[in-house]
């Protein structure tokens, strides 16, 4: 189905995967609400809601940058109200904003635990809840949450339990919403990368330039998101998708263009067991 003139609200869209999804959907004629905190450039992170809006407008898309900290309910409500006032409704919600800390129980300060749960869990729930009345009015309603398959192996539970349970909670909400909303044709799915993605988090928190060079570009997640979001809601819901699998299902089998360094050995992302092929 064509997504032209649909409206997508994307959290954390000022950089990384959120920005890539915004650009990909904009190419299909989607109106984009850039819901993120960044209004001033941070040298280590890059990107603001305004810089992304300029990129979208440069390719002819309609963009609405709104400063929104999804820990703040009033900011969420204001963002949704501005989106509806500007574009007339909301068809797609992409829950991309997230916080990470790969620390063990003793090493995780309570404020960091709270941050991850306030953003990843509470914030994702609040954004979806605030958009729900408008999704019900859409003829092509999708919720897409950037979270992993629930893999309960000890290697994922033990090292960073606080982060793990926050991300699994996002996936469980995505699956729960699929069941809750299946009779009103609101699709809800989760999406996760098979390999690490070259983002500010990878470069600044996880492995620096070395890991970035073993990663794929955010565009692979953007292309996978597009393929999911163009599906009829009643026929595509309740899945924990992996980007590579989505692309294979849509006839794409060569992933070399997505590699940061062509031919490099790729690094599996968190919560993914099998080693991907280097293609």
KALINKA-V137142 format. One record per helix or strand of 2 or more residues. SS is the DSSP state (hx for helix, st for strand). FROM is the first residue (numbers start at 1). TO is the last residue. If there is no record, write none. Layout:
# KALINKA-V137142
ss=(SS & SS)
from=(FROM & FROM)
to=(TO & TO)
This chain:
# KALINKA-V137142
ss=(st & hx & st & hx & st & hx & st & hx & st & hx & hx & hx & st & hx & hx & hx & hx & st & hx & hx)
from=(7 & 16 & 31 & 49 & 63 & 73 & 92 & 110 & 141 & 154 & 161 & 182 & 186 & 200 & 208 & 219 & 233 & 240 & 243 & 256)
to=(11 & 27 & 36 & 58 & 67 & 87 & 95 & 135 & 146 & 157 & 180 & 184 & 192 & 206 & 212 & 229 & 235 & 242 & 249 & 258)
